[in-house]
Amino acid sequence: MVYRAAGEMEARIIQGLLQSYGIPCLLKSNAASSVHAFAVDGMGEVRIMVWESMASRARGLIREKGHD
């Protein structure tokens, strides 16, 4: 896991950023986005997962683009 987004919209932005740099990622959430469109005590949180070998680069890109 390289990032915890507050919701699906933010997660999709991060996903697009990473994919544009050739870093495949997976979005994981505990709740259906249609049920929890916003984060309440982490309920709408979406975790962004990448291969461990790409994690450092992914975190750097996320930080560089101001999503830290």
C-alpha positions, 0 to 999 in steps of 0.5 A, spaced: 500 500 500 502 506 497 497 511 499 490 511 503 485 516 499 479 519 502 474 516 497 474 513 490 474 520 486 481 521 489 483 514 488 482 514 481 486 520 480 492 517 484 491 511 479 491 515 473 497 518 475 501 512 477 498 508 470 501 514 466 508 513 469 507 505 467 506 503 474 500 498 475 496 499 481 490 496 484 484 500 488 482 496 495 476 498 499 472 495 505 465 498 502 462 499 496 463 506 493 455 507 491 454 506 499 459 510 502 461 516 497 465 520 502 469 518 508 466 517 515 471 514 520 475 511 514 469 507 511 470 510 504 477 510 504 480 506 498 487 503 499 492 504 493 496 498 492 502 497 487 508 491 487 513 492 492 518 493 487 515 499 485 512 502 491 518 507 492 517 510 485 510 510 486 510 514 493 515 519 490 510 521 484 504 521 489 508 526 494 511 530 488 504 531 485 502 534 492 497 528 494 501 527 500 
